[in-house]
Amino acid sequence: MAAKETIWNFEAQGIPYRIELKKNKVSVNGAEPMKLNKLARKSNLLETNYSMMIEGKEATIHIRQFGKTILSYDGRDCATGEEYIPVKVPGWVWFFVVLHAIDFLFLIGGALGGVIQVLIIVAMASVASKTQKPTAIRVLACAGIWLLSTIVQFVLAMGIYLLI
């Protein structure tokens, strides 16, 4: 959930709105805060979306795993006024997912290996989806994440082997 307080101010049909998100509660125009889990929710690997209706249109709080929280209203980012574009992971990331699956099979499997791989894949997908950076930089960053995680897992596997 959001770690700090975030405030958005925008207008809907000429009516000013102030949406406040504090920890796991949201308040509209100073009304009693409502827990996020009471709102309609859609979730994927990189973000969780909480929806509510304002003036007959959908307002959505997008809480990203490794990014800033965004409020969109009627398809527009309330902070920038630009069209809201959902997070999309590029197809080339699957190459790195396969490499991580190989690491899982040959280095540290089981529950510990699964947790490590999921955390690394989520971080890697987050890096890969940052469209502000050139593709080459994102590919190199994902390769670096894979290489570093493979080295760490190899060291962990050797440590576990030596303990047994």
C-alpha positions in Angstrom: 0.0 0.0 0.0 1.0 3.6 -0.2 3.6 4.5 2.5 2.9 8.2 2.7 0.1 10.6 2.1 -0.7 11.6 -1.4 -3.1 14.3 -2.4 -4.7 15.0 -5.9 -6.7 18.0 -6.8 -8.8 18.0 -10.0 -12.1 19.2 -11.4 -15.0 17.0 -12.6 -17.8 18.7 -14.4 -16.8 22.0 -12.8 -16.8 20.6 -9.3 -13.4 20.7 -7.5 -12.3 17.4 -5.9 -9.6 16.6 -3.4 -8.6 13.0 -3.1 -6.4 12.1 -0.2 -4.6 8.7 0.1 -3.1 8.0 3.4 -1.7 4.5 4.1 -4.6 2.2 3.1 -7.4 4.8 3.3 -8.8 7.2 0.8 -10.9 10.3 1.4 -12.9 12.4 -1.1 -13.3 16.1 -0.3 -12.6 15.6 3.4 -15.2 12.9 3.9 -14.7 10.0 6.3 -11.7 8.0 5.0 -12.6 4.6 3.5 -10.4 1.6 3.4 -9.0 0.7 0.0 -10.2 -2.9 0.3 -13.8 -1.6 0.3 -13.3 -0.4 -3.3 -13.5 -2.4 -6.5 -10.0 -3.9 -7.1 -8.1 -5.3 -10.0 -4.6 -6.5 -9.6 -1.7 -7.7 -11.8 2.0 -8.4 -11.3 3.0 -4.7 -11.3 0.1 -2.7 -9.9 -3.1 -2.8 -8.0 -6.0 -0.6 -9.2 -8.8 0.6 -6.9 -11.8 2.1 -8.6 -14.6 4.5 -7.4 -17.2 6.5 -9.2 -17.1 10.3 -9.3 -19.7 12.3 -11.2 -20.6 9.1 -13.1 -17.1 8.4 -14.3 -14.4 6.1 -13.0 -11.6 7.4 -10.8 -8.9 4.8 -10.3 -6.0 4.8 -7.8 -3.1 2.9 -9.4 -0.6 1.6 -6.8 2.5 0.4 -8.5 4.9 -2.1 -6.9 8.0 -0.1 -7.6 6.8 3.3 -8.6 4.7 6.2 -7.7 0.9 6.0 -7.0 -1.2 7.6 -9.7 -4.9 8.7 -9.7 -6.6 8.7 -13.1 -10.1 10.1 -13.8 -11.9 9.3 -17.0 -8.7 7.9 -18.5 -6.5 10.9 -17.6 -3.7 11.2 -15.0 -4.9 13.7 -12.4 -1.4 15.0 -11.6 -0.3 15.7 -15.2 -3.6 15.9 -17.2 -2.1 13.5 -19.8 -3.8 10.3 -20.9 -3.1 7.5 -18.4 -1.2 4.6 -20.0 -1.3 1.4 -18.0 2.0 -0.4 -17.2 2.9 -2.8 -20.0 5.8 -5.3 -19.8 7.6 -5.8 -23.1 7.7 -9.2 -24.7 11.5 -9.5 -24.6 11.3 -9.8 -20.8 10.2 -13.5 -21.3 13.8 -14.3 -22.3 14.9 -13.2 -18.8 12.0 -15.1 -17.1 13.2 -18.3 -18.8 16.7 -17.6 -17.5 15.3 -17.2 -14.0 13.4 -20.5 -14.4 16.7 -22.2 -15.3 18.2 -20.6 -12.2 15.3 -22.0 -10.1 15.9 -25.5 -11.5 19.6 -25.6 -11.1 20.5 -23.3 -8.2 18.0 -22.8 -5.4 14.7 -24.5 -6.0 11.9 -25.1 -3.5 10.1 -22.4 -1.5 13.2 -20.3 -1.0 14.1 -20.3 -4.6 10.5 -19.6 -5.7 10.3 -16.6 -3.4 13.7 -15.3 -4.6 12.7 -15.7 -8.3 9.3 -14.0 -7.9 10.8 -11.0 -6.2 13.5 -10.7 -8.8 11.0 -11.1 -11.7 8.7 -8.5 -10.3 11.7 -6.1 -9.9 12.9 -6.9 -13.4 9.4 -6.4 -14.9 9.2 -3.1 -13.2 12.5 -2.0 -14.7 11.5 -3.3 -18.2 8.2 -1.4 -18.1 9.7 2.1 -17.6 9.2 3.4 -21.1 10.9 6.7 -20.3 14.3 4.9 -20.6 15.7 3.6 -23.9 15.1 -0.1 -24.6 18.8 -0.8 -24.7 19.3 0.6 -21.2 16.3 -1.5 -19.9 17.6 -4.7 -21.5 21.1 -4.1 -20.0 19.5 -3.4 -16.6 17.6 -6.7 -16.8 20.7 -8.5 -17.8 22.5 -7.0 -14.8 19.7 -8.0 -12.5 19.8 -11.6 -13.8 23.6 -11.8 -13.6 23.6 -10.4 -10.0 20.8 -12.6 -8.9 22.5 -15.7 -10.4 25.7 -14.9 -8.6 23.9 -14.4 -5.3 21.9 -17.6 -5.7 25.1 -19.6 -6.6 26.8 -18.3 -3.5 23.7 -19.3 -1.4 23.6 -22.7 -3.0 27.2 -23.3 -2.2 26.7 -22.2 1.4 23.7 -24.5 1.7 25.7 -27.4 0.1 28.7 -26.8 2.5 26.3 -26.8 5.5 24.9 -30.2 4.6 
